Amino acid sequence: MLKRIIFSSFFISILYFLVYFFVPALKTAVYSGGFWAILHALLGIILIINIFGIILFTLHYLFSDPDKT
């Protein structure tokens, strides 16, 4: 369940930043402030946290003992 939340929010934030990169109207809305600036900052924080979480999940998968119960 936690992996699904992390991966889905990661892909949502990646999709947002791809749209932000290619759509000038969204950049203008973010620069104007208000709701879009807060959303941009929130999705940036979510992206950074999710990258860290994916790295931790990968390291746990690589170095954990599969026979451990």
N, C-alpha and C positions, 0 to 999 in steps of 0.2 A: 504494500500500500504506500509506504513512504517513497519507494523508488518510483512508483507511478506519479506521485505528486511532484517529485523533484524533476523527473524527466519531462513531464508535461509542462510545468512552469518554465523549464529551461527552453523548450521549443517555442513556447509562446513568446518569451522575451527575445529569442533569436529572430522570430518572425517579425516582431515589432521593430527591432533595430534594422532589419533588412528593408522594411517599409520606410522607416525613418531615413535610411541612407538614400533611397531612390525616389522619394516623393518630396519635392520642395515645399509643398503646402504644409506638410506635417512639421518640417523643420521650422517654418515660419510660425506655426502655432506653438511650438515648444519655446521658441525665442521670445514670444510675446508674454510668456509667463502664465500663471494661473494653474488650472487643472492639468493641462498638457505638460507643463514643466514638472509638476509633482509626479505625474504618471511616468514621465521619462526617468526621473531620479529613482522612483520605486522599482521600475523594471531593470534599471542598471544595477541596483543593489541585489535584486533577485537573481540576475544573471551572474554576478560575482559569487554569491553564496552557492548557487547551483553548480558552477564550475568547481568550486571547492568540494562540494558534496559528491560530485561525479568522480573526482580524483580520489576521494576517500573510499567510495564504493569500489573503485577499480583496485586500489591498493589492498583493501580488505579481501577482495576476491582472489587476488594474486598470492597473498601471503597467509591466508587463513588455512587451517587444517580441515579438509573436507570430511574426515572421519570423526571429528570432534562432535560430540552430541551434548 
